[in-house]
Amino acid sequence: MGTVPLPELLKIIRAERIIPALCVAASLIGAGFVFFGANFSLINNYQVTLETEAIGGPYETHSGDVEGFLDEIGITIGEYDYVSPDPDEKLRNGLYIVYRQAKPVYVADSGHAPVEHMTASRTICGLLDEYAYSVSAMDRIDPHPSTPIEYGMDVRIDRVEVVDITMEREIEPELVIEPDPELPRGRMEEIDPGQPGIAEDITRHYYLNGEETVAVEIGSRVVSEPESRIARVGVRSMPPLASRGGVDRNVMEMNATAYDPGVLSCWPYADGLTATGHVAGFGVAAVDPTVIPLGTELWVEGYGYALACDTGGAIKGNRIDLCFDTRSEALRWGRRDVLVYILD
């Protein structure tokens, strides 16, 4: 066996010492990486997206749930704030988070004093739904329900109500007078009292915040038709009433003249209305109210039905002035003595 030179021997010894040391170092380093790697794997990083009115965008977080993440970025969830998903929802990559801070809104309903509501709703419509305001299609909301919520805004709700009220009324039966040649002139007999009819009048009432603003008559309908009253008047010639033994209080002999609503007959009062406010025309009679009370229904021989609703300066005592629609009709009537039947 040959002899190893001293320099070579020293190199071998050093190598024998360094290699194990390197191995040990390598082992320690490897163990360290494994250790730190294990610790590193326990820390989770999540990529989430946040939407708020003020800030938004993607975030990287180590928090475990939604509330923790919001707290991490400086947002404390208030009682009325909106958070989606729920604050205790566990985070995961790609989670989309929405946060809206509640704002005070003042709602005046039905004319009452405003009430403060805290809401995170986007629009007035959402606020009304959140606080269970029942709104009809006729109610008025200002601003419009689609208006976005603003801090401290005022909302007014005016309640509009429409109520139809039906009232029943009686329809007076029409009076039908039939001449009877078998009945003495000046006699009147009712042969059928008739039957009143029934009508329903409908009135629509509008209310604003509980107070009525207007009422409009929208129509009526006949429930039952009236049955006509039927009376007979005598036309058989007889001596004048004054010569007879008795006078029927419901029949009067009167001197009848005629007029029309025009200027020639009624100047300077030709306004088309009677003394009681009725429209002048056929069927109107001017009387002396001390003889025939205004409002009395009459049947005038040769003329027909008339209502005593006008007066005249020359109409005194047993005189009656009968209205016609035209002057030519009034002139044809002229002046004549007639029997006037009191129908009331």
C-alpha positions as CSV (number, residue, x, y, z in Angstrom):
1,M,0.0,0.0,0.0
2,G,1.3,3.3,-1.0
3,T,1.8,6.3,1.2
4,V,-0.7,9.2,0.9
5,P,0.9,12.5,0.8
6,L,0.1,14.8,3.7
7,P,-1.7,17.5,1.7
8,E,-4.0,15.0,0.1
9,L,-4.7,13.4,3.5
10,L,-5.8,16.8,4.9
11,K,-8.3,17.3,2.1
12,I,-9.9,13.9,2.7
13,I,-10.3,14.6,6.4
14,R,-11.9,18.0,5.7
15,A,-14.2,16.4,3.2
16,E,-15.3,13.7,5.6
17,R,-16.2,16.4,8.2
18,I,-17.9,18.9,5.8
19,I,-20.2,16.4,4.0
20,P,-22.0,15.2,7.2
21,A,-22.3,18.8,8.2
22,L,-23.8,19.8,4.9
23,C,-26.2,16.9,5.2
24,V,-27.2,17.9,8.7
25,A,-27.7,21.5,7.5
26,A,-29.7,20.3,4.5
27,S,-31.9,18.3,6.8
28,L,-32.5,21.2,9.1
29,I,-33.3,23.5,6.3
30,G,-35.7,21.0,4.8
31,A,-37.4,20.5,8.2
32,G,-37.7,24.3,8.5
33,F,-39.4,24.7,5.2
34,V,-41.8,21.9,6.0
35,F,-42.6,23.6,9.4
36,F,-43.1,27.1,8.0
37,G,-45.0,25.6,5.1
38,A,-47.3,23.9,7.4
39,N,-47.9,27.1,9.3
40,F,-48.4,29.1,6.1
41,S,-51.0,26.7,4.9
42,L,-53.2,27.5,8.0
43,I,-53.6,31.2,6.9
44,N,-56.5,31.5,4.2
45,N,-56.6,34.4,1.8
46,Y,-60.0,35.1,0.2
47,Q,-60.8,37.2,-2.8
48,V,-64.2,38.9,-2.3
49,T,-66.0,41.8,-4.0
50,L,-67.8,44.5,-2.0
51,E,-70.5,46.9,-3.2
52,T,-71.4,50.0,-1.1
53,E,-72.7,53.5,-1.9
54,A,-69.2,55.0,-1.1
55,I,-66.6,52.3,-1.8
56,G,-66.5,49.1,-3.7
57,G,-64.3,46.7,-5.6
58,P,-62.3,43.5,-5.0
59,Y,-60.7,42.8,-1.7
60,E,-58.3,40.3,-0.3
61,T,-59.0,39.3,3.3
62,H,-58.0,36.9,6.0
63,S,-61.4,37.2,7.9
64,G,-63.6,34.2,8.3
65,D,-67.1,35.7,7.8
66,V,-68.8,38.7,6.3
67,E,-69.1,40.7,9.5
68,G,-65.4,40.2,10.2
69,F,-64.4,41.3,6.8
70,L,-66.6,44.5,7.1
71,D,-65.1,45.2,10.5
72,E,-61.6,44.7,9.0
73,I,-62.2,47.5,6.5
74,G,-63.7,49.8,9.1
75,I,-67.5,49.2,8.6
76,T,-69.6,48.6,11.7
77,I,-73.0,47.1,10.9
78,G,-75.8,49.2,12.4
79,E,-79.2,47.9,13.5
80,Y,-81.0,49.0,10.3
81,D,-78.2,48.6,7.8
82,Y,-78.5,46.2,4.9
83,V,-76.0,43.4,4.5
84,S,-76.1,40.6,2.0
85,P,-75.3,37.8,2.5
86,D,-75.9,37.5,6.3
87,P,-73.2,38.8,8.5
88,D,-72.3,35.3,9.8
89,E,-71.9,33.9,6.3
90,K,-68.5,32.2,5.9
91,L,-66.2,33.8,3.3
92,R,-65.2,32.0,0.2
93,N,-63.4,33.1,-3.0
94,G,-65.6,35.1,-5.3
95,L,-68.2,36.0,-2.7
96,Y,-70.2,39.2,-3.6
97,I,-71.0,41.3,-0.6
98,V,-73.5,44.2,-0.6
99,Y,-73.6,46.8,2.3
100,R,-75.9,49.8,2.5
101,Q,-75.9,52.1,5.5
102,A,-79.4,53.1,6.9
103,K,-80.5,56.7,6.5
104,P,-83.2,58.7,8.3
105,V,-86.4,59.4,6.3
106,Y,-89.4,61.4,7.5
107,V,-92.8,60.1,6.4
108,A,-95.9,62.2,6.8
109,D,-99.0,60.0,6.4
110,S,-102.6,61.2,6.0
111,G,-101.7,64.7,7.0
112,H,-100.2,63.7,10.3
113,A,-96.9,64.8,11.7
114,P,-93.8,63.2,10.1
115,V,-92.4,60.0,11.6
116,E,-88.7,59.2,11.4
117,H,-87.8,55.8,9.9
118,M,-84.3,54.4,9.5
119,T,-84.0,52.5,6.3
120,A,-81.4,51.0,4.0
121,S,-83.9,50.6,1.1
122,R,-82.9,51.9,-2.3
123,T,-86.2,53.7,-3.1
124,I,-89.2,55.1,-1.4
125,C,-91.2,52.1,-2.6
126,G,-88.8,49.8,-0.7
127,L,-89.2,52.0,2.4
128,L,-93.0,51.8,2.3
129,D,-92.8,48.0,1.9
130,E,-90.3,47.7,4.7
131,Y,-92.5,49.6,7.2
132,A,-95.7,47.9,5.9
133,Y,-97.4,51.1,4.6
134,S,-100.5,50.0,2.7
135,V,-101.0,52.3,-0.3
136,S,-103.9,52.2,-2.7
137,A,-103.8,53.0,-6.4
138,M,-105.5,56.3,-5.7
139,D,-103.2,57.5,-2.9
140,R,-100.7,60.2,-3.8
141,I,-97.0,59.8,-2.8
142,D,-94.6,62.6,-3.0
143,P,-91.8,62.2,-4.2
144,H,-92.7,59.4,-6.6
145,P,-92.2,55.9,-5.1
146,S,-89.3,55.1,-7.6
147,T,-87.3,58.0,-6.2
148,P,-84.0,56.9,-4.6
149,I,-83.7,57.4,-0.9
150,E,-81.6,60.3,0.3
151,Y,-80.4,61.2,3.8
152,G,-83.0,63.1,5.7
153,M,-85.6,63.3,2.9
154,D,-89.3,64.0,3.5
155,V,-92.0,61.7,2.1
156,R,-95.7,62.7,2.0
157,I,-98.6,60.2,1.6
158,D,-102.0,61.7,0.9
159,R,-104.8,59.3,1.3
160,V,-107.5,59.6,-1.4
161,E,-110.8,57.7,-0.9
162,V,-113.8,57.6,-3.2
163,V,-117.2,56.5,-1.7
164,D,-120.4,56.0,-3.7
165,I,-123.5,56.6,-1.7
166,T,-126.9,55.5,-2.9
167,M,-130.0,57.4,-1.7
168,E,-133.5,56.2,-2.4
169,R,-136.2,58.7,-3.3
170,E,-139.8,58.5,-4.2
171,I,-141.0,59.3,-7.8
172,E,-144.3,61.1,-7.7
173,P,-146.9,59.5,-10.1
174,E,-147.9,61.4,-13.1
175,L,-151.4,62.9,-13.0
176,V,-153.5,61.9,-16.0
177,I,-156.8,63.9,-16.4
178,E,-159.4,62.5,-18.6
179,P,-162.4,64.7,-19.7
180,D,-165.7,62.9,-18.8
181,P,-168.8,64.0,-20.7
182,E,-171.0,62.2,-18.2
183,L,-169.6,64.2,-15.3
184,P,-171.0,67.7,-14.7
185,R,-168.8,70.6,-15.7
186,G,-166.9,71.7,-12.6
187,R,-166.7,68.2,-11.0
188,M,-163.4,66.3,-10.7
189,E,-163.1,62.7,-9.4
190,E,-160.0,60.7,-8.8
191,I,-160.5,57.2,-10.0
192,D,-157.0,55.8,-9.4
193,P,-154.6,57.2,-6.8
194,G,-151.7,55.6,-8.6
195,Q,-148.5,54.4,-7.0
196,P,-145.2,56.2,-6.3
197,G,-142.2,54.8,-8.0
198,I,-138.7,54.4,-6.4
199,A,-135.5,55.7,-7.8
200,E,-131.9,55.4,-6.5
201,D,-129.6,58.5,-6.8
202,I,-125.9,57.8,-6.7
203,T,-123.5,60.5,-5.4
204,R,-119.7,60.0,-5.5
205,H,-117.9,61.5,-2.5
206,Y,-114.2,62.3,-2.6
207,Y,-112.1,62.4,0.6
208,L,-108.5,63.6,1.1
209,N,-106.9,62.4,4.3
210,G,-110.3,61.7,5.8
211,E,-111.9,65.1,4.8
212,E,-114.5,65.3,2.1
213,T,-113.4,67.6,-0.7
214,V,-116.2,67.3,-3.3
215,A,-119.4,65.3,-4.0
216,V,-120.6,64.6,-7.6
217,E,-123.9,63.3,-8.7
218,I,-123.0,60.5,-11.1
219,G,-126.5,59.2,-12.0
220,S,-129.7,57.5,-10.9
221,R,-131.7,54.5,-11.8
222,V,-135.4,53.7,-11.6
223,V,-136.0,50.7,-9.3
224,S,-139.7,50.7,-9.8
225,E,-141.8,52.8,-12.2
226,P,-144.6,54.9,-10.8
227,E,-148.2,54.1,-11.7
228,S,-150.1,57.2,-12.9
229,R,-152.8,58.9,-11.0
230,I,-156.0,59.1,-13.0
231,A,-158.7,61.7,-12.5
232,R,-161.8,62.6,-14.5
233,V,-163.1,66.2,-15.0
234,G,-166.6,66.9,-16.0
235,V,-167.3,68.6,-19.3
236,R,-171.1,68.3,-19.4
237,S,-172.7,71.8,-19.6
238,M,-174.4,73.1,-16.5
239,P,-175.4,76.4,-15.1
240,P,-172.6,78.7,-13.7
241,L,-171.2,77.6,-10.4
242,A,-172.5,80.7,-8.6
243,S,-176.1,79.8,-9.4
244,R,-175.8,76.3,-8.0
245,G,-176.6,75.4,-4.5
246,G,-173.0,74.6,-3.5
247,V,-169.5,75.4,-4.6
248,D,-166.8,72.8,-4.9
249,R,-163.8,74.2,-3.0
250,N,-161.5,72.4,-5.4
251,V,-162.8,74.1,-8.5
252,M,-162.8,77.8,-9.2
253,E,-164.2,79.9,-12.0
254,M,-161.4,82.3,-13.1
255,N,-160.7,84.8,-15.9
256,A,-157.6,83.5,-17.8
257,T,-155.3,85.6,-19.8
258,A,-152.1,84.5,-21.6
259,Y,-148.4,85.7,-21.7
260,D,-145.1,84.5,-23.0
261,P,-141.5,84.8,-21.6
262,G,-140.6,87.4,-24.2
263,V,-139.9,91.2,-23.8
264,L,-143.3,92.2,-25.1
265,S,-145.1,90.4,-22.4
266,C,-142.7,90.7,-19.5
267,W,-140.8,93.9,-19.9
268,P,-138.8,94.9,-17.8
269,Y,-138.7,91.5,-16.1
270,A,-138.1,89.3,-19.2
271,D,-135.2,87.2,-17.7
272,G,-136.9,83.9,-18.5
273,L,-137.6,83.0,-14.9
274,T,-140.7,83.1,-12.8
275,A,-141.1,84.8,-9.4
276,T,-140.2,81.5,-7.7
277,G,-137.2,80.8,-9.9
278,H,-138.8,78.3,-12.3
279,V,-138.1,78.6,-16.0
280,A,-141.0,80.3,-17.7
281,G,-142.8,78.3,-20.4
282,F,-145.9,76.3,-21.1
283,G,-147.3,74.8,-17.8
284,V,-146.5,77.9,-15.7
285,A,-149.4,79.9,-14.2
286,A,-149.3,83.4,-12.6
287,V,-151.8,83.7,-9.7
288,D,-152.7,85.9,-6.8
289,P,-151.0,84.0,-3.9
290,T,-153.8,85.1,-1.5
291,V,-156.2,83.1,-3.7
292,I,-154.1,80.2,-4.9
293,P,-150.9,79.5,-2.9
294,L,-147.6,79.4,-4.9
295,G,-146.6,75.8,-5.6
296,T,-150.2,74.6,-6.1
297,E,-150.8,72.1,-8.9
298,L,-153.6,73.0,-11.2
299,W,-155.6,71.7,-14.1
300,V,-157.0,74.5,-16.2
301,E,-159.9,73.9,-18.6
302,G,-158.7,74.1,-22.2
303,Y,-155.1,74.5,-21.1
304,G,-154.2,71.4,-19.1
305,Y,-151.7,70.9,-16.3
306,A,-150.2,74.0,-14.7
307,L,-148.1,74.9,-11.7
308,A,-148.9,78.1,-9.8
309,C,-145.3,79.5,-9.6
310,D,-145.5,83.1,-10.9
311,T,-147.2,86.4,-10.0
312,G,-148.1,89.5,-11.8
313,G,-149.0,93.1,-10.9
314,A,-152.4,92.8,-12.6
315,I,-153.2,89.3,-11.4
316,K,-155.5,89.9,-8.5
317,G,-158.4,87.9,-7.1
318,N,-159.9,85.3,-9.4
319,R,-157.6,86.0,-12.3
320,I,-155.0,83.6,-13.7
321,D,-152.3,84.3,-16.3
322,L,-151.2,81.2,-18.3
323,C,-147.7,81.0,-19.9
324,F,-147.2,79.9,-23.5
325,D,-143.9,79.2,-25.2
326,T,-144.4,81.8,-28.0
327,R,-146.2,85.1,-28.3
328,S,-148.4,83.8,-31.2
329,E,-149.7,81.0,-28.9
330,A,-150.5,83.5,-26.2
331,L,-152.4,85.8,-28.6
332,R,-154.4,82.8,-29.9
333,W,-155.5,82.1,-26.3
334,G,-156.6,85.7,-25.7
335,R,-158.8,86.1,-22.7
336,R,-161.5,83.6,-21.5
337,D,-163.3,82.3,-18.5
338,V,-162.3,78.8,-17.4
339,L,-162.6,76.4,-14.6
340,V,-159.5,75.9,-12.6
341,Y,-159.1,72.6,-10.7
342,I,-157.0,72.6,-7.5
343,L,-155.1,69.3,-7.7
344,D,-153.3,69.4,-4.3
